[in-house]
Amino acid sequence: MCGSVSAIGLREQDRRLWPYLRERLRVPGQLMTLQRGVLGDAEVAVVGSATPQGRVTVLALAATTEEIAQEILLPAGLVLPDGQDRIVRAKVGDYDADILVRGGPHGRPEPMAVLATPWIEQHLLLYARELWHRR
């Protein structure tokens, strides 16, 4: 978990993106988290929310991991003004997914996060259980 200024164990790119993702994906009344996890063979940054009772919900994967960024295929012709964002339906590998994108220089959209799907949540949970049982 990281606060507004702490970001232990995160990559620099995740640190820069975190304040924006925290506010954009905020769940009212819950703490926002950014943690490192493993999905398949890739180490990823996972955005989540946590209730005061400790229940954590995965909200998105940051698109800062090269393996994820390479798999995202945005819709052809998508243009966004610099700094504006929106959620678009796109492909991640063979799967449809909702992607949070932000307009970059010259209107070129830049993926920021892949919103969580049941498949993503299940695979992160399976890996976490595997790590727990290895201890």
A tleap script that builds the chain and sets N, CA, C and O, in Angstrom:
source leaprc.protein.ff14SB
mol = sequence {
  NMET CYS GLY SER VAL SER ALA ILE GLY LEU
  ARG GLU GLN ASP ARG ARG LEU TRP PRO TYR
  LEU ARG GLU ARG LEU ARG VAL PRO GLY GLN
  LEU MET THR LEU GLN ARG GLY VAL LEU GLY
  ASP ALA GLU VAL ALA VAL VAL GLY SER ALA
  THR PRO GLN GLY ARG VAL THR VAL LEU ALA
  LEU ALA ALA THR THR GLU GLU ILE ALA GLN
  GLU ILE LEU LEU PRO ALA GLY LEU VAL LEU
  PRO ASP GLY GLN ASP ARG ILE VAL ARG ALA
  LYS VAL GLY ASP TYR ASP ALA ASP ILE LEU
  VAL ARG GLY GLY PRO HIE GLY ARG PRO GLU
  PRO MET ALA VAL LEU ALA THR PRO TRP ILE
  GLU GLN HIE LEU LEU LEU TYR ALA ARG GLU
  LEU TRP HIE ARG CARG
}
set mol.1.N position { 0.853 -1.168 0.000 }
set mol.1.CA position { 0.000 0.000 0.000 }
set mol.1.C position { 0.896 1.227 0.000 }
set mol.1.O position { 1.985 1.198 0.572 }
set mol.2.N position { 0.465 2.272 -0.616 }
set mol.2.CA position { 1.283 3.482 -0.546 }
set mol.2.C position { 0.387 4.701 -0.388 }
set mol.2.O position { -0.724 4.760 -0.914 }
set mol.3.N position { 0.899 5.647 0.337 }
set mol.3.CA position { 0.159 6.873 0.579 }
set mol.3.C position { 0.439 7.899 -0.488 }
set mol.3.O position { 0.864 7.564 -1.593 }
set mol.4.N position { 0.202 9.138 -0.159 }
set mol.4.CA position { 0.374 10.192 -1.150 }
set mol.4.C position { 1.839 10.428 -1.504 }
set mol.4.O position { 2.139 10.917 -2.594 }
set mol.5.N position { 2.751 10.089 -0.603 }
set mol.5.CA position { 4.166 10.315 -0.898 }
set mol.5.C position { 5.020 9.053 -0.796 }
set mol.5.O position { 6.094 8.993 -1.394 }
set mol.6.N position { 4.567 8.049 -0.055 }
set mol.6.CA position { 5.373 6.832 0.067 }
set mol.6.C position { 5.055 5.890 -1.078 }
set mol.6.O position { 3.906 5.786 -1.509 }
set mol.7.N position { 6.068 5.211 -1.565 }
set mol.7.CA position { 5.877 4.271 -2.664 }
set mol.7.C position { 7.011 3.255 -2.642 }
set mol.7.O position { 7.738 3.097 -3.623 }
set mol.8.N position { 7.152 2.575 -1.520 }
set mol.8.CA position { 8.243 1.624 -1.341 }
set mol.8.C position { 8.087 0.472 -2.324 }
set mol.8.O position { 7.009 -0.110 -2.445 }
set mol.9.N position { 9.160 0.151 -3.018 }
set mol.9.CA position { 9.176 -0.996 -3.905 }
set mol.9.C position { 8.534 -0.785 -5.265 }
set mol.9.O position { 8.386 -1.742 -6.024 }
set mol.10.N position { 8.152 0.425 -5.589 }
set mol.10.CA position { 7.519 0.683 -6.876 }
set mol.10.C position { 8.529 1.232 -7.869 }
set mol.10.O position { 9.515 1.867 -7.493 }
set mol.11.N position { 8.267 0.977 -9.129 }
set mol.11.CA position { 9.098 1.545 -10.186 }
set mol.11.C position { 8.777 3.024 -10.333 }
set mol.11.O position { 7.695 3.476 -9.958 }
set mol.12.N position { 9.724 3.768 -10.879 }
set mol.12.CA position { 9.549 5.217 -11.031 }
set mol.12.C position { 8.311 5.549 -11.866 }
set mol.12.O position { 7.575 6.482 -11.544 }
set mol.13.N position { 8.084 4.799 -12.919 }
set mol.13.CA position { 6.912 5.051 -13.773 }
set mol.13.C position { 5.611 4.853 -12.988 }
set mol.13.O position { 4.657 5.610 -13.165 }
set mol.14.N position { 5.574 3.829 -12.117 }
set mol.14.CA position { 4.397 3.615 -11.274 }
set mol.14.C position { 4.215 4.760 -10.296 }
set mol.14.O position { 3.087 5.184 -10.045 }
set mol.15.N position { 5.300 5.266 -9.743 }
set mol.15.CA position { 5.233 6.393 -8.803 }
set mol.15.C position { 4.632 7.634 -9.455 }
set mol.15.O position { 3.826 8.337 -8.845 }
set mol.16.N position { 5.031 7.899 -10.703 }
set mol.16.CA position { 4.511 9.081 -11.403 }
set mol.16.C position { 3.023 8.928 -11.727 }
set mol.16.O position { 2.268 9.896 -11.653 }
set mol.17.N position { 2.609 7.725 -12.082 }
set mol.17.CA position { 1.227 7.483 -12.486 }
set mol.17.C position { 0.277 7.360 -11.296 }
set mol.17.O position { -0.913 7.649 -11.420 }
set mol.18.N position { 0.796 6.932 -10.145 }
set mol.18.CA position { -0.034 6.642 -8.985 }
set mol.18.C position { -0.962 7.788 -8.556 }
set mol.18.O position { -2.151 7.527 -8.372 }
set mol.19.N position { -0.512 9.019 -8.385 }
set mol.19.CA position { -1.444 10.068 -7.940 }
set mol.19.C position { -2.638 10.217 -8.887 }
set mol.19.O position { -3.764 10.438 -8.440 }
set mol.20.N position { -2.393 10.099 -10.170 }
set mol.20.CA position { -3.487 10.228 -11.130 }
set mol.20.C position { -4.445 9.046 -11.026 }
set mol.20.O position { -5.658 9.243 -10.953 }
set mol.21.N position { -3.920 7.822 -11.019 }
set mol.21.CA position { -4.781 6.637 -10.925 }
set mol.21.C position { -5.560 6.622 -9.616 }
set mol.21.O position { -6.729 6.239 -9.586 }
set mol.22.N position { -4.907 7.042 -8.533 }
set mol.22.CA position { -5.564 7.071 -7.221 }
set mol.22.C position { -6.819 7.932 -7.264 }
set mol.22.O position { -7.864 7.533 -6.749 }
set mol.23.N position { -6.726 9.103 -7.870 }
set mol.23.CA position { -7.879 10.000 -7.924 }
set mol.23.C position { -8.898 9.563 -8.974 }
set mol.23.O position { -10.104 9.649 -8.741 }
set mol.24.N position { -8.426 9.103 -10.110 }
set mol.24.CA position { -9.326 8.730 -11.214 }
set mol.24.C position { -10.162 7.493 -10.896 }
set mol.24.O position { -11.315 7.399 -11.318 }
set mol.25.N position { -9.585 6.536 -10.148 }
set mol.25.CA position { -10.282 5.284 -9.851 }
set mol.25.C position { -10.798 5.214 -8.415 }
set mol.25.O position { -11.250 4.161 -7.965 }
set mol.26.N position { -10.731 6.339 -7.694 }
set mol.26.CA position { -11.103 6.383 -6.272 }
set mol.26.C position { -12.494 5.807 -6.013 }
set mol.26.O position { -13.447 6.063 -6.748 }
set mol.27.N position { -12.573 5.019 -4.938 }
set mol.27.CA position { -13.845 4.485 -4.449 }
set mol.27.C position { -14.153 5.238 -3.158 }
set mol.27.O position { -13.395 5.124 -2.195 }
set mol.28.N position { -15.253 6.010 -3.110 }
set mol.28.CA position { -15.558 6.801 -1.915 }
set mol.28.C position { -15.624 5.939 -0.650 }
set mol.28.O position { -16.200 4.851 -0.652 }
set mol.29.N position { -15.027 6.447 0.422 }
set mol.29.CA position { -15.054 5.766 1.714 }
set mol.29.C position { -14.054 4.632 1.853 }
set mol.29.O position { -14.051 3.934 2.866 }
set mol.30.N position { -13.195 4.435 0.840 }
set mol.30.CA position { -12.207 3.358 0.914 }
set mol.30.C position { -10.804 3.909 0.700 }
set mol.30.O position { -10.621 4.951 0.072 }
set mol.31.N position { -9.827 3.201 1.227 }
set mol.31.CA position { -8.425 3.545 1.010 }
set mol.31.C position { -8.029 3.058 -0.372 }
set mol.31.O position { -8.519 2.030 -0.840 }
set mol.32.N position { -7.149 3.792 -1.018 }
set mol.32.CA position { -6.667 3.368 -2.331 }
set mol.32.C position { -5.277 2.755 -2.163 }
set mol.32.O position { -4.470 3.238 -1.368 }
set mol.33.N position { -5.006 1.690 -2.916 }
set mol.33.CA position { -3.735 0.998 -2.805 }
set mol.33.C position { -3.086 0.823 -4.177 }
set mol.33.O position { -3.761 0.755 -5.204 }
set mol.34.N position { -1.777 0.755 -4.160 }
set mol.34.CA position { -1.015 0.390 -5.352 }
set mol.34.C position { 0.040 -0.588 -4.878 }
set mol.34.O position { 0.904 -0.240 -4.073 }
set mol.35.N position { -0.031 -1.815 -5.379 }
set mol.35.CA position { 0.863 -2.865 -4.925 }
set mol.35.C position { 1.473 -3.561 -6.122 }
set mol.35.O position { 0.920 -3.520 -7.222 }
set mol.36.N position { 2.603 -4.194 -5.912 }
set mol.36.CA position { 3.214 -5.002 -6.952 }
set mol.36.C position { 2.665 -6.415 -6.815 }
set mol.36.O position { 2.449 -6.905 -5.706 }
set mol.37.N position { 2.440 -7.063 -7.954 }
set mol.37.CA position { 1.965 -8.434 -7.969 }
set mol.37.C position { 2.509 -9.131 -9.198 }
set mol.37.O position { 3.203 -8.520 -10.011 }
set mol.38.N position { 2.196 -10.401 -9.334 }
set mol.38.CA position { 2.646 -11.162 -10.488 }
set mol.38.C position { 1.429 -11.713 -11.209 }
set mol.38.O position { 0.545 -12.313 -10.597 }
set mol.39.N position { 1.397 -11.504 -12.504 }
set mol.39.CA position { 0.335 -12.022 -13.357 }
set mol.39.C position { 1.022 -12.790 -14.472 }
set mol.39.O position { 1.647 -12.197 -15.351 }
set mol.40.N position { 0.906 -14.112 -14.432 }
set mol.40.CA position { 1.659 -14.933 -15.377 }
set mol.40.C position { 3.132 -14.811 -15.053 }
set mol.40.O position { 3.544 -15.104 -13.931 }
set mol.41.N position { 3.935 -14.383 -16.017 }
set mol.41.CA position { 5.371 -14.207 -15.804 }
set mol.41.C position { 5.756 -12.750 -15.594 }
set mol.41.O position { 6.938 -12.445 -15.434 }
set mol.42.N position { 4.777 -11.842 -15.591 }
set mol.42.CA position { 5.073 -10.412 -15.516 }
set mol.42.C position { 4.774 -9.865 -14.121 }
set mol.42.O position { 3.754 -10.196 -13.517 }
set mol.43.N position { 5.677 -9.024 -13.619 }
set mol.43.CA position { 5.436 -8.307 -12.376 }
set mol.43.C position { 4.651 -7.055 -12.744 }
set mol.43.O position { 5.057 -6.303 -13.630 }
set mol.44.N position { 3.530 -6.830 -12.066 }
set mol.44.CA position { 2.630 -5.743 -12.432 }
set mol.44.C position { 2.319 -4.869 -11.221 }
set mol.44.O position { 2.471 -5.293 -10.075 }
set mol.45.N position { 1.879 -3.637 -11.496 }
set mol.45.CA position { 1.372 -2.748 -10.451 }
set mol.45.C position { -0.148 -2.892 -10.451 }
set mol.45.O position { -0.796 -2.739 -11.487 }
set mol.46.N position { -0.703 -3.185 -9.290 }
set mol.46.CA position { -2.131 -3.438 -9.146 }
set mol.46.C position { -2.761 -2.304 -8.342 }
set mol.46.O position { -2.332 -2.020 -7.224 }
set mol.47.N position { -3.776 -1.659 -8.909 }
set mol.47.CA position { -4.518 -0.603 -8.223 }
set mol.47.C position { -5.717 -1.258 -7.551 }
set mol.47.O position { -6.447 -2.029 -8.173 }
set mol.48.N position { -5.911 -0.943 -6.277 }
set mol.48.CA position { -7.041 -1.526 -5.559 }
set mol.48.C position { -7.637 -0.534 -4.582 }
set mol.48.O position { -7.125 0.568 -4.382 }
set mol.49.N position { -8.738 -0.963 -3.980 }
set mol.49.CA position { -9.353 -0.180 -2.909 }
set mol.49.C position { -9.522 -1.111 -1.713 }
set mol.49.O position { -9.690 -2.320 -1.876 }
set mol.50.N position { -9.477 -0.542 -0.515 }
set mol.50.CA position { -9.594 -1.340 0.707 }
set mol.50.C position { -10.611 -0.700 1.640 }
set mol.50.O position { -10.580 0.506 1.888 }
set mol.51.N position { -11.509 -1.528 2.150 }
set mol.51.CA position { -12.486 -1.042 3.116 }
set mol.51.C position { -11.797 -0.874 4.468 }
set mol.51.O position { -10.721 -1.432 4.682 }
set mol.52.N position { -12.398 -0.115 5.382 }
set mol.52.CA position { -11.818 -0.001 6.725 }
set mol.52.C position { -11.709 -1.359 7.429 }
set mol.52.O position { -10.896 -1.513 8.341 }
set mol.53.N position { -12.517 -2.345 7.017 }
set mol.53.CA position { -12.458 -3.680 7.610 }
set mol.53.C position { -11.363 -4.546 6.976 }
set mol.53.O position { -11.103 -5.653 7.450 }
set mol.54.N position { -10.720 -4.051 5.907 }
set mol.54.CA position { -9.609 -4.770 5.308 }
set mol.54.C position { -9.924 -5.552 4.043 }
set mol.54.O position { -9.050 -6.256 3.537 }
set mol.55.N position { -11.135 -5.458 3.514 }
set mol.55.CA position { -11.458 -6.155 2.268 }
set mol.55.C position { -10.897 -5.367 1.089 }
set mol.55.O position { -11.216 -4.192 0.909 }
set mol.56.N position { -10.055 -6.026 0.283 }
set mol.56.CA position { -9.406 -5.370 -0.844 }
set mol.56.C position { -10.053 -5.807 -2.150 }
set mol.56.O position { -10.321 -6.990 -2.358 }
set mol.57.N position { -10.300 -4.841 -3.024 }
set mol.57.CA position { -10.856 -5.105 -4.346 }
set mol.57.C position { -9.869 -4.620 -5.393 }
set mol.57.O position { -9.424 -3.473 -5.356 }
set mol.58.N position { -9.527 -5.504 -6.328 }
set mol.58.CA position { -8.644 -5.125 -7.436 }
set mol.58.C position { -9.451 -4.268 -8.405 }
set mol.58.O position { -10.534 -4.663 -8.837 }
set mol.59.N position { -8.918 -3.084 -8.749 }
set mol.59.CA position { -9.604 -2.187 -9.672 }
set mol.59.C position { -8.983 -2.178 -11.067 }
set mol.59.O position { -9.692 -2.093 -12.069 }
set mol.60.N position { -7.646 -2.266 -11.124 }
set mol.60.CA position { -6.979 -2.158 -12.429 }
set mol.60.C position { -5.528 -2.613 -12.331 }
set mol.60.O position { -4.963 -2.730 -11.243 }
set mol.61.N position { -4.949 -2.864 -13.487 }
set mol.61.CA position { -3.508 -3.093 -13.619 }
set mol.61.C position { -2.935 -1.877 -14.307 }
set mol.61.O position { -3.435 -1.465 -15.354 }
set mol.62.N position { -1.902 -1.297 -13.742 }
set mol.62.CA position { -1.244 -0.167 -14.401 }
set mol.62.C position { -0.599 -0.676 -15.686 }
set mol.62.O position { -0.045 -1.775 -15.715 }
set mol.63.N position { -0.671 0.114 -16.728 }
set mol.63.CA position { -0.106 -0.279 -18.025 }
set mol.63.C position { 1.377 0.083 -18.110 }
set mol.63.O position { 1.891 0.357 -19.196 }
set mol.64.N position { 2.062 0.085 -16.969 }
set mol.64.CA position { 3.470 0.461 -16.935 }
set mol.64.C position { 4.402 -0.722 -17.179 }
set mol.64.O position { 5.586 -0.532 -17.458 }
set mol.65.N position { 3.881 -1.928 -17.076 }
set mol.65.CA position { 4.685 -3.118 -17.341 }
set mol.65.C position { 4.734 -3.342 -18.843 }
set mol.65.O position { 3.698 -3.373 -19.507 }
set mol.66.N position { 5.926 -3.497 -19.371 }
set mol.66.CA position { 6.112 -3.619 -20.821 }
set mol.66.C position { 5.288 -4.762 -21.413 }
set mol.66.O position { 4.712 -4.615 -22.491 }
set mol.67.N position { 5.227 -5.904 -20.713 }
set mol.67.CA position { 4.461 -7.050 -21.218 }
set mol.67.C position { 2.991 -6.707 -21.399 }
set mol.67.O position { 2.357 -7.177 -22.344 }
set mol.68.N position { 2.447 -5.897 -20.508 }
set mol.68.CA position { 1.036 -5.499 -20.620 }
set mol.68.C position { 0.871 -4.439 -21.700 }
set mol.68.O position { -0.020 -4.541 -22.543 }
set mol.69.N position { 1.723 -3.427 -21.678 }
set mol.69.CA position { 1.624 -2.343 -22.662 }
set mol.69.C position { 1.689 -2.880 -24.089 }
set mol.69.O position { 0.974 -2.384 -24.959 }
set mol.70.N position { 2.527 -3.878 -24.347 }
set mol.70.CA position { 2.663 -4.440 -25.686 }
set mol.70.C position { 1.420 -5.195 -26.135 }
set mol.70.O position { 1.172 -5.322 -27.334 }
set mol.71.N position { 0.640 -5.696 -25.186 }
set mol.71.CA position { -0.544 -6.492 -25.514 }
set mol.71.C position { -1.778 -5.636 -25.806 }
set mol.71.O position { -2.754 -6.140 -26.362 }
set mol.72.N position { -1.753 -4.362 -25.444 }
set mol.72.CA position { -2.923 -3.496 -25.601 }
set mol.72.C position { -3.032 -3.013 -27.043 }
set mol.72.O position { -2.101 -2.421 -27.590 }
set mol.73.N position { -4.182 -3.277 -27.641 }
set mol.73.CA position { -4.469 -2.815 -29.001 }
set mol.73.C position { -5.671 -1.867 -28.921 }
set mol.73.O position { -6.816 -2.304 -28.807 }
set mol.74.N position { -5.385 -0.556 -28.984 }
set mol.74.CA position { -6.438 0.462 -28.893 }
set mol.74.C position { -7.196 0.553 -30.211 }
set mol.74.O position { -6.662 0.186 -31.257 }
set mol.75.N position { -8.442 1.041 -30.174 }
set mol.75.CA position { -9.216 1.190 -31.412 }
set mol.75.C position { -8.506 2.112 -32.411 }
set mol.75.O position { -7.926 3.130 -32.032 }
set mol.76.N position { -8.563 1.740 -33.669 }
set mol.76.CA position { -7.948 2.553 -34.729 }
set mol.76.C position { -8.619 3.921 -34.782 }
set mol.76.O position { -9.835 4.031 -34.619 }
set mol.77.N position { -7.834 4.947 -35.009 }
set mol.77.CA position { -8.358 6.295 -35.168 }
set mol.77.C position { -8.696 7.011 -33.874 }
set mol.77.O position { -9.220 8.125 -33.912 }
set mol.78.N position { -8.413 6.405 -32.732 }
set mol.78.CA position { -8.704 7.041 -31.445 }
set mol.78.C position { -7.774 8.235 -31.236 }
set mol.78.O position { -6.551 8.105 -31.291 }
set mol.79.N position { -8.376 9.399 -30.995 }
set mol.79.CA position { -7.622 10.625 -30.745 }
set mol.79.C position { -8.194 11.282 -29.495 }
set mol.79.O position { -9.412 11.395 -29.349 }
set mol.80.N position { -7.319 11.714 -28.596 }
set mol.80.CA position { -7.727 12.417 -27.379 }
set mol.80.C position { -6.859 13.651 -27.216 }
set mol.80.O position { -5.645 13.572 -27.399 }
set mol.81.N position { -7.452 14.795 -26.874 }
set mol.81.CA position { -6.640 15.980 -26.614 }
set mol.81.C position { -5.651 15.717 -25.487 }
set mol.81.O position { -5.939 14.944 -24.573 }
set mol.82.N position { -4.502 16.347 -25.548 }
set mol.82.CA position { -3.437 16.182 -24.564 }
set mol.82.C position { -3.979 16.390 -23.151 }
set mol.82.O position { -4.577 17.425 -22.858 }
set mol.83.N position { -3.769 15.411 -22.283 }
set mol.83.CA position { -4.180 15.513 -20.888 }
set mol.83.C position { -5.581 15.012 -20.595 }
set mol.83.O position { -5.886 14.737 -19.435 }
set mol.84.N position { -6.444 14.880 -21.586 }
set mol.84.CA position { -7.784 14.352 -21.343 }
set mol.84.C position { -7.725 12.840 -21.250 }
set mol.84.O position { -6.832 12.214 -21.822 }
set mol.85.N position { -8.667 12.250 -20.537 }
set mol.85.CA position { -8.688 10.803 -20.419 }
set mol.85.C position { -10.090 10.268 -20.635 }
set mol.85.O position { -11.078 11.000 -20.565 }
set mol.86.N position { -10.150 8.983 -20.898 }
set mol.86.CA position { -11.432 8.293 -20.978 }
set mol.86.C position { -11.192 6.800 -20.960 }
set mol.86.O position { -10.071 6.335 -21.168 }
set mol.87.N position { -12.242 6.061 -20.714 }
set mol.87.CA position { -12.178 4.607 -20.723 }
set mol.87.C position { -12.685 4.138 -22.080 }
set mol.87.O position { -13.773 4.521 -22.512 }
set mol.88.N position { -11.884 3.301 -22.754 }
set mol.88.CA position { -12.254 2.793 -24.070 }
set mol.88.C position { -12.230 1.273 -24.044 }
set mol.88.O position { -11.498 0.663 -23.264 }
set mol.89.N position { -13.032 0.675 -24.899 }
set mol.89.CA position { -13.035 -0.780 -25.077 }
set mol.89.C position { -11.926 -1.102 -26.067 }
set mol.89.O position { -11.871 -0.515 -27.148 }
set mol.90.N position { -11.051 -2.019 -25.712 }
set mol.90.CA position { -9.912 -2.360 -26.563 }
set mol.90.C position { -9.608 -3.843 -26.390 }
set mol.90.O position { -10.321 -4.561 -25.689 }
set mol.91.N position { -8.552 -4.281 -27.030 }
set mol.91.CA position { -8.108 -5.670 -26.915 }
set mol.91.C position { -6.837 -5.718 -26.077 }
set mol.91.O position { -5.953 -4.874 -26.221 }
set mol.92.N position { -6.758 -6.699 -25.214 }
set mol.92.CA position { -5.523 -7.032 -24.509 }
set mol.92.C position { -5.261 -8.479 -24.896 }
set mol.92.O position { -5.886 -9.402 -24.376 }
set mol.93.N position { -4.323 -8.656 -25.819 }
set mol.93.CA position { -4.132 -9.984 -26.403 }
set mol.93.C position { -5.392 -10.363 -27.161 }
set mol.93.O position { -5.823 -9.635 -28.056 }
set mol.94.N position { -5.984 -11.492 -26.812 }
set mol.94.CA position { -7.210 -11.963 -27.471 }
set mol.94.C position { -8.481 -11.536 -26.741 }
set mol.94.O position { -9.584 -11.863 -27.180 }
set mol.95.N position { -8.340 -10.814 -25.639 }
set mol.95.CA position { -9.478 -10.498 -24.774 }
set mol.95.C position { -9.924 -9.045 -24.921 }
set mol.95.O position { -9.107 -8.144 -25.112 }
set mol.96.N position { -11.257 -8.836 -24.826 }
set mol.96.CA position { -11.795 -7.478 -24.755 }
set mol.96.C position { -11.603 -6.967 -23.335 }
set mol.96.O position { -11.768 -7.712 -22.369 }
set mol.97.N position { -11.255 -5.701 -23.217 }
set mol.97.CA position { -11.057 -5.107 -21.894 }
set mol.97.C position { -11.318 -3.616 -21.964 }
set mol.97.O position { -11.244 -3.008 -23.032 }
set mol.98.N position { -11.627 -3.030 -20.810 }
set mol.98.CA position { -11.766 -1.587 -20.692 }
set mol.98.C position { -10.407 -1.026 -20.286 }
set mol.98.O position { -9.792 -1.490 -19.325 }
set mol.99.N position { -9.947 -0.022 -21.032 }
set mol.99.CA position { -8.633 0.562 -20.827 }
set mol.99.C position { -8.786 2.046 -20.516 }
set mol.99.O position { -9.475 2.765 -21.239 }
set mol.100.N position { -8.151 2.505 -19.451 }
set mol.100.CA position { -8.103 3.930 -19.143 }
set mol.100.C position { -6.962 4.527 -19.953 }
set mol.100.O position { -5.804 4.152 -19.771 }
set mol.101.N position { -7.285 5.449 -20.843 }
set mol.101.CA position { -6.269 6.077 -21.693 }
set mol.101.C position { -6.264 7.583 -21.457 }
set mol.101.O position { -7.272 8.176 -21.073 }
set mol.102.N position { -5.109 8.180 -21.694 }
set mol.102.CA position { -4.959 9.631 -21.580 }
set mol.102.C position { -4.355 10.138 -22.881 }
set mol.102.O position { -3.475 9.503 -23.462 }
set mol.103.N position { -4.837 11.282 -23.325 }
set mol.103.CA position { -4.304 11.887 -24.542 }
set mol.103.C position { -2.884 12.364 -24.322 }
set mol.103.O position { -2.580 13.029 -23.331 }
set mol.104.N position { -2.029 12.018 -25.252 }
set mol.104.CA position { -0.628 12.432 -25.186 }
set mol.104.C position { -0.355 13.488 -26.241 }
set mol.104.O position { -1.283 14.084 -26.788 }
set mol.105.N position { 0.902 13.714 -26.522 }
set mol.105.CA position { 1.265 14.692 -27.545 }
set mol.105.C position { 0.627 14.345 -28.896 }
set mol.105.O position { 0.566 13.178 -29.284 }
set mol.106.N position { 0.160 15.365 -29.596 }
set mol.106.CA position { -0.438 15.218 -30.925 }
set mol.106.C position { -1.708 14.366 -30.925 }
set mol.106.O position { -2.068 13.791 -31.952 }
set mol.107.N position { -2.396 14.283 -29.766 }
set mol.107.CA position { -3.656 13.547 -29.688 }
set mol.107.C position { -3.506 12.039 -29.624 }
set mol.107.O position { -4.502 11.316 -29.631 }
set mol.108.N position { -2.279 11.561 -29.563 }
set mol.108.CA position { -2.032 10.115 -29.521 }
set mol.108.C position { -2.377 9.586 -28.128 }
set mol.108.O position { -1.783 10.028 -27.144 }
set mol.109.N position { -3.331 8.643 -28.027 }
set mol.109.CA position { -3.718 8.125 -26.711 }
set mol.109.C position { -2.654 7.202 -26.118 }
set mol.109.O position { -2.032 6.413 -26.829 }
set mol.110.N position { -2.458 7.315 -24.808 }
set mol.110.CA position { -1.510 6.488 -24.087 }
set mol.110.C position { -2.270 5.670 -23.044 }
set mol.110.O position { -2.953 6.244 -22.195 }
set mol.111.N position { -2.165 4.334 -23.092 }
set mol.111.CA position { -2.850 3.516 -22.082 }
set mol.111.C position { -2.241 3.732 -20.706 }
set mol.111.O position { -1.020 3.778 -20.560 }
set mol.112.N position { -3.096 3.864 -19.699 }
set mol.112.CA position { -2.626 4.030 -18.325 }
set mol.112.C position { -2.936 2.818 -17.471 }
set mol.112.O position { -2.136 2.439 -16.616 }
set mol.113.N position { -4.109 2.197 -17.696 }
set mol.113.CA position { -4.485 1.061 -16.852 }
set mol.113.C position { -5.505 0.178 -17.571 }
set mol.113.O position { -6.321 0.648 -18.364 }
set mol.114.N position { -5.429 -1.092 -17.270 }
set mol.114.CA position { -6.414 -2.069 -17.735 }
set mol.114.C position { -7.351 -2.300 -16.557 }
set mol.114.O position { -6.924 -2.779 -15.507 }
set mol.115.N position { -8.630 -1.960 -16.727 }
set mol.115.CA position { -9.565 -2.143 -15.623 }
set mol.115.C position { -9.734 -3.629 -15.343 }
set mol.115.O position { -9.705 -4.452 -16.258 }
set mol.116.N position { -9.911 -3.962 -14.079 }
set mol.116.CA position { -9.951 -5.355 -13.649 }
set mol.116.C position { -11.119 -6.109 -14.262 }
set mol.116.O position { -12.211 -5.572 -14.448 }
set mol.117.N position { -10.857 -7.348 -14.562 }
set mol.117.CA position { -11.876 -8.287 -15.033 }
set mol.117.C position { -11.864 -9.465 -14.063 }
set mol.117.O position { -10.909 -9.617 -13.301 }
set mol.118.N position { -12.894 -10.296 -14.072 }
set mol.118.CA position { -12.858 -11.480 -13.200 }
set mol.118.C position { -11.636 -12.364 -13.477 }
set mol.118.O position { -11.083 -12.951 -12.547 }
set mol.119.N position { -11.205 -12.468 -14.745 }
set mol.119.CA position { -10.041 -13.280 -15.085 }
set mol.119.C position { -8.785 -12.737 -14.412 }
set mol.119.O position { -8.016 -13.501 -13.829 }
set mol.120.N position { -8.573 -11.434 -14.486 }
set mol.120.CA position { -7.403 -10.814 -13.865 }
set mol.120.C position { -7.426 -11.039 -12.357 }
set mol.120.O position { -6.418 -11.428 -11.768 }
set mol.121.N position { -8.567 -10.796 -11.741 }
set mol.121.CA position { -8.685 -10.955 -10.295 }
set mol.121.C position { -8.400 -12.395 -9.874 }
set mol.121.O position { -7.694 -12.624 -8.891 }
set mol.122.N position { -8.938 -13.357 -10.604 }
set mol.122.CA position { -8.747 -14.773 -10.280 }
set mol.122.C position { -7.280 -15.174 -10.388 }
set mol.122.O position { -6.770 -15.880 -9.518 }
set mol.123.N position { -6.599 -14.739 -11.437 }
set mol.123.CA position { -5.198 -15.113 -11.614 }
set mol.123.C position { -4.284 -14.461 -10.584 }
set mol.123.O position { -3.328 -15.092 -10.134 }
set mol.124.N position { -4.548 -13.233 -10.205 }
set mol.124.CA position { -3.767 -12.610 -9.136 }
set mol.124.C position { -3.980 -13.355 -7.820 }
set mol.124.O position { -3.033 -13.552 -7.058 }
set mol.125.N position { -5.216 -13.770 -7.550 }
set mol.125.CA position { -5.531 -14.500 -6.335 }
set mol.125.C position { -4.855 -15.870 -6.334 }
set mol.125.O position { -4.313 -16.287 -5.310 }
set mol.126.N position { -4.880 -16.573 -7.466 }
set mol.126.CA position { -4.235 -17.883 -7.547 }
set mol.126.C position { -2.744 -17.781 -7.264 }
set mol.126.O position { -2.188 -18.619 -6.554 }
set mol.127.N position { -2.090 -16.758 -7.816 }
set mol.127.CA position { -0.662 -16.599 -7.580 }
set mol.127.C position { -0.384 -16.263 -6.119 }
set mol.127.O position { 0.574 -16.772 -5.537 }
set mol.128.N position { -1.204 -15.419 -5.530 }
set mol.128.CA position { -1.020 -15.065 -4.122 }
set mol.128.C position { -1.157 -16.307 -3.243 }
set mol.128.O position { -0.390 -16.479 -2.296 }
set mol.129.N position { -2.117 -17.166 -3.545 }
set mol.129.CA position { -2.283 -18.402 -2.764 }
set mol.129.C position { -1.076 -19.313 -2.921 }
set mol.129.O position { -0.620 -19.918 -1.951 }
set mol.130.N position { -0.557 -19.411 -4.140 }
set mol.130.CA position { 0.619 -20.241 -4.396 }
set mol.130.C position { 1.810 -19.750 -3.583 }
set mol.130.O position { 2.537 -20.557 -3.003 }
set mol.131.N position { 2.018 -18.437 -3.533 }
set mol.131.CA position { 3.110 -17.870 -2.737 }
set mol.131.C position { 2.917 -18.175 -1.250 }
set mol.131.O position { 3.870 -18.514 -0.548 }
set mol.132.N position { 1.684 -18.052 -0.784 }
set mol.132.CA position { 1.386 -18.292 0.626 }
set mol.132.C position { 1.702 -19.737 1.009 }
set mol.132.O position { 2.262 -19.991 2.075 }
set mol.133.N position { 1.346 -20.673 0.145 }
set mol.133.CA position { 1.575 -22.100 0.459 }
set mol.133.C position { 3.055 -22.466 0.382 }
set mol.133.O position { 3.471 -23.432 1.021 }
set mol.134.N position { 3.861 -21.725 -0.379 }
set mol.134.CA position { 5.303 -21.990 -0.444 }
set mol.134.C position { 5.981 -21.662 0.866 }
set mol.134.O position { 7.038 -22.217 1.166 }
set mol.135.N position { 5.400 -20.773 1.656 }
set mol.135.CA position { 5.993 -20.379 2.942 }
set mol.135.C position { 5.785 -21.485 3.900 }
set mol.135.O position { 6.199 -21.386 5.056 }
savepdb mol mol.pdb
quit
